[in-house]
Amino acid sequence: MRNPHRGRTIALWGLGLGALSLIAWLWLGAGDSGGVGVALLFFGFAGVIFGGMVAFFQHQNVRATQALARGEDIIARWRVEAEDWQRFVAQDPQWSSHAQGRLNEFSPSETVEPDGVEVIVGKAGVQIGDSIHRLPLRSTPEITEARLHDGTPPVIELLLYYPPYATRFDMRPARYTALRFPVGQRALAEARQVVAHFRGDLPGEPNFFHGRGDGTDPEDLSKCYNCGYETHKFRSHCPKCGTTLQSRRWSRRFGLVLVICGAIVCGLMGYVVWDMGPALINPGAPSSGTRFSGTPAKARMILAIFGAVLAFGLTALGYGLWQMITGRRSKRVIYFVVALAAFLVLLAYVL
């Protein structure tokens, strides 16, 4: 990302103009302002949403840039000579065929100053000339592999993984890219330290998401329920089969979320069944001041829906407790919950 300060400024201007458009839409009388109001509403929401999102991410890039400029958490820095830089620029298009078709997120400039290009590698980002690439160790993008390739000049290659995510209209698949940048001829020792850091060979600083990742904390252990692969390193998916990984720490946390959601569903449905159950069991007969006027078949159908929702809540509650206690996941329970949720969606669609 080149010049994140300018990108953040432009995004903040878009955010501000979007907010002004919404204010103007409200001042004109909201829905009574005709086509002008529709345009103000559209541009207002677009400016606020997209401007806010871009400003947030650009601000993260600015923070990474400022941290590198202050010398915080610097792993290594070197200067690539002009001749070596020209060789790297000429070789870079060929790397995609050697990296399983992964394109380089860094676009090297063909022009270079006579004194070369400075490269600064920190724990949270890489600066190559004036191009900044934020690389949080335990966030997105995830660094799945770090390599040092011999050559003239030597090249560091970081393989990056962006997980799939849902949009309003479809599901965006996972993306696999790479970040490649040259190494100074006299900086091979520093380059090996960089690769060891991003490959996870060195223990990391424990935080809310993960421990040191060196095997000293059993809560860091992630096990693939598909092929049995185990690792204490921070990984979102299995490097052997691609199945999602979840550490024992996160299994317990997701278990707590399931317990809360399951308890809410069970509480609501328990009250509904307690309040409407007698009237549904005896259609047409008054019960506690209420009476179901539908047919017995409809009453049985509604009771079946209530029972399925209650079973869903009880399953989530029980599975959450099991995850909190054991710190593990279960394929069978996950399949059962997914099937039950699909049944409820299908039943609601049919009815």
N, C-alpha and C positions, 0 to 999 in steps of 0.2 A: 504494500500500500504506500503510494507516494504522497507526500505532504498531507498527513492526516489532519493537521491543524486547519488547512483550507477546506478539507472535506467536512470537518466538524462545523466550521463557520457557515458553509453553504447549507448544511442540514439544519442548523439552528435558525437560519433565515427562513427556510421552508417551514419549519415548525411554527415560527412566529407569524408568518403570513397565513398559515392554515388557521391558527387561533384567531387572527383578525377577521378572516373570512367567516368563521363560525359566529363571532360577535356581530358582524354585519348582518348575517342571516337572522340572528335573533332580534336585532334592532329593527329590521325591516318587517318583522311580524311573522317569522318562521314560515308556516305553510301558506300564508297569504301573499307571498312575495313573487309568485309566478316563476317564469323561467330564470330570472336573475337569482332568485332564491335557491333554485335547484343547483345552479352553477356554483353559488357560494357554498352551499352545503357539501357538494361533491369535492370541490377544491379544499374546503376546510378540513374535512375528514382525511382526505389524501395527504394534505400537508402535515397534519398533526400525527397521523399514524406513521407514514413513511419517514417524515422528517425526524420524528422522535426516535424511531428505530435506528436510522442511519446515524443520528447524532450520538446515540448511546454507544454503538459499536465503534464509531470514530473516536469517541472519547476514550474508550479502552485502548485504541491504538496510540492516542496521544499520551496516555499514561505510560504505556510501554516505551514510547520514544523518550519521554522525560526521564524514566528510570535508567535507560541506557546512557542518556546524556549525563546523568549524575554519577554514573559508574556503579549503580546498585546491582548486585548479584551478577556481575560480569564473570563469565566463564573463561573467555578468551577473546583476543582481538588481534588482527593482523592486517597487513596491506598486500593486495594482489598487484603485482607489477603490470604495467600497461600491456606488455607482450603476452603475458599469461592470460590477461583478461580477454584479449582478442582471440586467443586460442579457445577459451571457454565459450565465448559467444558463438564461434564457428562450430563447436562440437555440441552445444546444447540441444539443437533440434534433433540430433541423432539419439539422444538419451531416452526419448519417449519409447523407442522400440526396445531398449534394454531394460526398461522399468515397467514392463507389462502394460505399455500404452499410457502411462501416467504422464500427464502434462505438467510442466514446471509452473508453479504459481508465481515464480519470480521471472519477470521479463527483462533480461539484461539489455542494457543500452549498448549499441554498437560504438558510440563515441565514448572516449575515456580520456581523463586528464593525464598529462605526462607522468605525474607521480603515482598513478595507479588508483585503485579503489580500496577504501577501508572497509573492513568487515568487523562488526562487533556482535558477539554472541552472548546473550544473557540467558538467565534461567527462564525468562518469560517471553523472550522474543529475539529476533535476529534483525540487525540493520546491515544492509548491503548498499553501500553508497548512501543515497537518500531514500531508499526503499525500506519500509518497515514491515516486518511480518511477526504478528503476535502469536506466540506458541505457548499457551498455558499448559503446564505439564499434565494437569488432570481435568481437562475440559475439552471443548471443541475448537479446532480439529484435534483428534487424537493421533499421536505419533506412534504408529505401529511398528516401525523399524527405522533404525539409523545406521547408515553405512558410510565408510570412507573408501573411496575408489582411488587407486593409484593412477598416476598419469601426469601429464604436463599441461595444466597444473593438476594437483590432486583435487578431488571434488567430494564434498559432503552431500549426501542424499538422505533426506528425511521423508519417509513414506507417510502420508496423511490420510486419515479416514474421517469422513463426515457422515454421521448416522442418518438414516431416513427420517423424514418428518412429514406430518400430515398438513395439508393445506385445506382451504375451504372446498376445493373441487376434487382433489385427488391426493395420492400418497407419493411424495417425492422419494425416489430410491436413494440408497447410500451412494456417496461419491468418494472416489479414490484418486488422490492427486499426489504430487510430490513437491518438495522444496529443495532445489539443488543450487549450490553456490560454491565458488572456487576457494581453495586454500592457498595461502602464501607458501612458497617453497621452503621457507625456514620455520614454518609453524605446524609441522606435522605432529609434534608432541601435544600442542594445544588442541589440534583437531581431534586427536584421539580422546582427549578429555571431554570434548563436546559430544562426540559420538557415545561415549560411556554414559554421559548424563542423560541424553535423550533416549537412549536404549533402555534405561532403567537399571543399568548395572550398579549404579551408585544409589544408596538409600536416600529417599526424599524426606522433606520436612513433613511431619504429621500435621494434618489439619482436619477440618470437619468431615471431609469426604473420604479420606484414606489415611492409613498409617505410614510408616517408613517404607513399607514394601520390601523389606529385607528378610521376612520370615519370622521376625521376633514377635509379631502380634498375630495370633491366630484369627482375629477378626478380619484381617486383610485377605484371607484365603478365598479365592473364587474357584468354583468347580463347574465344569461344563457338564450338564446333565445329558448331553447327547453322546459325547465321545469319552468323557471322563478326564479331560485335560484339567490340570490344576496349576494355579500360579498365585503367588503373593503380590505380584506386580499389578499396577492399576491397568486393567484392560476392560473394555466395554463388550468385546466379543472374542470368541475363541479363535486363535490364529490357525487352528487345524481345520475346523469345520464351519466356522462363521457363526455359530450359535451365540446368542447374547450371554454374557457373563454377569454374575452378580456376586459381590463379596458377602461374607457372613454379616458384616457390619450393615450393608444396605438391605440384606434380607430381613434383618430385624427391624429396620426403619420402615420398610414397605409393609412389614407385618403390622406395625403400629397403625399405619394409615388404613390398612384393611380392617383392623379391629374397630377403628372409629367409624368408618363407612358402614361396616356390617352392623354395628350397634345402632346406628341411626336408622338403617333400613328395617332392622328387626323391631325397633321401638315403634316406628311409624306403622308398619304393617301389623304389629301385635295389637296396637290400639284400634286399627281399622277392623281387624278380624273380631276383636272383642266387642266392638260396637255394632257391626253389621252382620256378624256370623249368625246369631239366632234368627234374624229375619231371613237370611239366605237359606238356612237349613229348613225353615218352614215357610216357603213362599205363600203369600196371601194371608197368612195369619199375623195379627199384630204382636209385636214383641218389643218391649221396652219403649213403647211410643212410636215405633217405626214399623213399616210393613213393606215388603218387596212385592210389587205388583206384576213382575214378569213371570215367565213360565219357569217350571222347575228345571228345564234344560239350561236356560240362561243363568239361573241361580248356580247350578253346578259348574257352568263355565266360569262364572266370576269367582267362585270358590277355588277353582283350579288355578286361575291366574293369581289370586291372593296367595295360594299355597306355593306356587312357583317363585314368586317374588320373595316370600318369607324364606324359602329354601335357599335362594340366592344369598340373602342376607346372612342366614345362619352359616352357610358355607364360607362366605367371606370372613365372618367373625371367627369361625373355627380355624380356618387356614391361616388367618393373621396371627392367632395365638400360637399356632404350631410353628410359624416362621419366627416369631419372636423368641420362642424357647429354643429351637434347634438351629436357627440361623441358616436354614437351607430351603430350597424350593422343591416342589413336587410336580412332575409333569402331569401325573394323573389328575391331580386336583385342578391344575391350570386348564387341562382339556375339559374337565367337567364344568368348570365355571364358564368357560367360553361357550360350550354347547348349551348350557342353561341360559346364558345371556342371548344367544342366537335364537333359542326357542321362544324367549319372551318377546324379542323383536318381531319374529315371524308371527306370533300369536297376536300381537298388537296390530300388525299390518293386516292380517286376515279379518280381524274384528272391526 
